[in-house]
Amino acid sequence: MFSEEKVLARESRLLHAKIVTWLSESTSDSYGFSAYENGRLLRAVLNLGGKVEARGSRLPAEQQAVWKDAGEDKILEMAKRLGPGFNPEDEKVKVTIYDLDELP
């Protein structure tokens, strides 16, 4: 899902919601996040073994992050600052599960 930008942008637009994705893969040393709002990608950062690809303007929630050095802790901090949290039992959190075979 992390790389399905068209799907994420469409869902953000249709749901009138902010969508935050994050990737934390220690085996491949890959870490990243993206943020969409009203169908538009606001920011995406991907650190692949110290090589950083970034799009969009830096967000205030990024604070002083140095993305080439970012690992799991930094990505989870970002996801927490940008999103509603990780507890699906929280009444404020709406969890939607997608079967990847159902996506266009």
N, C-alpha and C positions, 0 to 999 in steps of 0.2 A: 504494500500500500504506500510505503514511503515515497516511491518514485512515480506513482500514478498521479501526476500533476493535474491532468485534465479532469480526472474523476474527482480529485479533492477540491479543485476550484469549482466544479459544477455543484458538488454537494454543499459547499460553503454558500454558494449563491442560492440554491434551492431551499436550504435550511435557514437562511438568514443568520448564519452562525459563524463564529470563529472556529477554525479547525487548526489544531496544533499536532504535528507528527514529530516523532523522534526515533532515532536509530542509535542503538548501542550494541556493537558487535566486536567484542574483544578479540576474538579469534582472527579476524581480518584487520583489526585496528581501525575500524570504521565507526565514526560517530557523527551525528548530525541532527538537525531539526529543521522544520519548516512551519510557517504560520500563514494561514489564509484568512481573509475576511471579505465578506460580500463578493465572493467569487474571484478574488484577486490574490495572487501570491504577494505577501508583504515582504517575506524574508526567507531565505533558505541558505543553510550553511552545511557543508559536508566536509569532514576531515577524513581523508583516506591515507592513513599512515603518515600524517604530518603534512600532506599536501592538501590545501584548503581550496574548495570551490565555494564562492559566496555570491548570492544575488540579492538584490534589494538593498534598501538602506538599513543601516544598523539600527536595531530597536533599543529603546531605553532599558528594557529588561536584560539586554546582553551585558550591561554594565561594562566592566573592564576585561571581558573575556578575551583570551588569546587563543583563537581557535586552532592554531597549529599544534598547540599543546593540550587541547581539550580531550578529555576521556569521558568515561561513563558518569562520574560525579558531576562534571560541568554540564553535560547534556541533561541529566535528570534535574539539576537545579534550574536550568532554563525552562524545561517542560513544566516544572512546578510553578515558576513565575508567570509563564504565559497561559497556562491552562488552569482548569478548575481543580486539579489534583488527581490522584490515582485511585481513590476509593469509590468503586462503583455503587456502594451502598449509601453514599452521600446523596441525599434527596436532590441536591442542586446539580448533580452530575447526571447527564443523559448519556447512556452508553448505547451505541449502535454497533452491532456486529454484522459484518459483511462477509458473505461467502465469495471468495475471489472468482469463482466460476460464474457468478451472477453479474459481474461487472461488464459493461459494454467494451 
